[in-house]
Amino acid sequence: MTPFALVYTLHLLAALVWVGGMFFAWMILRPAAMTALEGPARLKLWVEVFQRFFVWVWVAVVLLPISGVGLIHLRFAGFETAPRYVQVMMGLYVVMTALFIRIQGLQLPALRNAVTAQDWPTGAAVLGKIRRLVGINLLIGLLVVAIGAARPMF
């Protein structure tokens, strides 16, 4: 395996874990939990899901810029010659990371506190905020994947 292939594979796997995990949570787990679980059980489930998933998101958050910079140097010989779509992807990564940090640092502790206190209405409200932010991040992540696949020259 060439150095480029190794770095590219790690980059794609990190993106797949993050964006694919959000897709699964939003499109599969969320509707199933709404159907199968009552409010308190659903909120407890999401606390556990987020705690486990966010470990892997942090791996992606760290790995993506490292592998991305590696790819830029291996493929384009530096930032100066990287095409615009790469710069757009980097900017969207920053937005996605900021949204994730907001969820991890502000929303998840509030959800955990509400569940611990058995304050189900507050927990439901916080989960709604998390859902919206994850939905936005999912759309941005899908856009980044589409840009990376299409490699538009703008």
N, C-alpha and C positions, 0 to 999 in steps of 0.2 A: 504494500500500500504506500503510495506516495505521500509526502508530507501534506500536500494540498488536499488529497482525498481524506486523510485522517482528520485534518482541521475542519474541512467542509462537513464531514459526517458528524462530528461533535456539534458543530453549529446547528445543523438541521435537527439533530436529536434534541438539543436543548429547546429549540423553537417548537418542535413537535410536542414535547412534554408540556410546555407552558400553554400554548394555544390549544392543543388537543385536550388538555385537562380542563380548560375553561369551556370548551365546546361540550365535553361530556357533562360537566357540572350544570351548564345552562340548559342544554337540550335534552338530556337523558335523566340525570339524577334529580334535578329540581322538579320536573313534572311527576316523576315517580314518587318522590317524597311527599308532594302535595296530595297525591291520591292515597298513598298507603299509610301516612302517619298523621297523628294529631299534632297540633301546634307545639306543645312542649317537647315531644319526642323529635319533631322535625328540627326545632332549634338546637337541641342537644346534638343531633346528627351533624348539623352544619358546623358547629364548633369543632367537632372531631374531624370532619372532612377538611376544613380550612387548616387546622393545625398540621395535618399530615401533608396536604397538597402544598402548602406554603413552603415547606422544607425543600420540595422539588422546584418550586418557583425560584427560590433563592439560588439554587444550583444553576438554573437557567440564567438568572439575572447576572451572576458572576461569569458564567461560561460564555454567554453570547458576546459581550464586548471583547473578551480575550480572544476568542476564536474569530470574531469579526475583524479585529485589527490584524490578526494573523493572515486571514484571507485577503485583506486589502494589500498587505505587503507581498504575499505570495502571488496574487493574481494581477495586481495593478502597479506593483512596485512603489506603493505609497499613496497617501491621501490625495496628493496633487493630481494624480492621473485616474483616480477612482471616478466612475460615472456618477451623474446626479442621483440616479435611483439609489445608489448605496448611501449617499448623504441623507436622502429622504428616509430610508430605512433606519439609519442611525438616530435621526430626530424622533421618529415614531417610537423607537425603543426607549428613548428618554421619557416620552409621555407615558408609555405603558409602565415603565418602572415607577414613575411618580404616582400613578394611580394605584399600583400595587402597594407601594409603601404607605399610601394613605389608608388603604384597606387594612393592611397589617398593623400599622401603628395606631390608628384611630378607631376604625370600625370594629375590628376583631376584639380588642379589649372591651369595648362597650357591649358587644354581643356576649362575650364570656361573662362579664359582670351581671348582665341582665339574666342570663341563664342561671348563674350561681344564686342570685337573689330570687329566682323564680318569678321574675317580673316579665311575664310573657308578652304583654302588649309592647313594652319597650324593646324586648328582644325581636319581636316581629318587625317593628319599625326600623331597627338597625339592620336586620337581615334584608329588608327592602332597599336600604341604601347600598348595602354591599352588592345586592343583585344588580342594581343599576350600574354601579361602577364596574363590576365584572362584565356586564353586557357591553359597556363602552369599550373596555379593554379587549374583549373578544372581537368586536368589530375592527378595532385598530390592528389587532394581531392577525386577523384574516386579511386585512389590507396589506400588511407587511409581507405576509406569505405570498399574496398575489403579485405584489411588486417584485419580490425576489424571484418568482417563477417567470414572470413576463419580461423582466428587465427592460422596462420602457426607457427610451432615450429622450428624456425631456430635460 
